[in-house]
């Protein structure tokens, strides 16, 4: 029996939603590492890619709010990447607004899934 395209997309969407807690945990750990000023250039680029992947995946799987929040954060991080600069502690304090927004949105998605 073939699974049609819509069913495949729904399966991928479900998989993405199940991975949100672990993705969020990875992002939070990287954020704390950066805040503690222990990022090198490669690690900062990796952190940027984590956020970038949330932007794309959120958009692909219909999580518009998550995608928009991640994109806002991504755009702030890109300013530093474009200058080949690693953010300092004060920058990370400013990033907390974006991080908290991402956490809240992810928590809402997780809670919504738990209720369904």
Residue pairs with C-beta under 8 A, 6 or more apart in sequence:
3 11
12 61
13 61
13 62
16 57
16 60
16 61
17 61
17 63
17 109
17 113
18 113
20 106
20 109
20 110
21 106
21 110
23 50
23 53
23 54
23 106
24 102
24 103
24 106
26 50
27 47
27 50
27 51
27 54
27 99
27 102
28 99
28 103
30 43
30 46
30 47
30 50
31 47
31 92
31 95
31 99
33 39
33 43
34 43
34 44
34 47
34 87
34 92
35 89
35 92
35 93
37 88
37 89
39 47
39 86
39 87
40 86
41 84
41 86
44 77
44 80
44 81
44 86
44 87
45 81
47 77
48 74
48 77
48 78
48 81
51 70
51 73
51 74
51 77
52 70
52 74
54 66
54 67
54 70
54 102
55 67
55 70
55 71
55 74
56 67
57 63
57 67
58 64
58 65
58 66
58 67
58 68
58 70
59 67
63 105
63 109
65 105
66 102
66 105
66 106
66 109
69 98
69 101
69 102
69 105
70 102
72 98
72 101
73 95
73 98
73 99
73 101
73 102
76 94
76 95
76 98
77 87
77 95
80 86
80 87
80 91
87 95
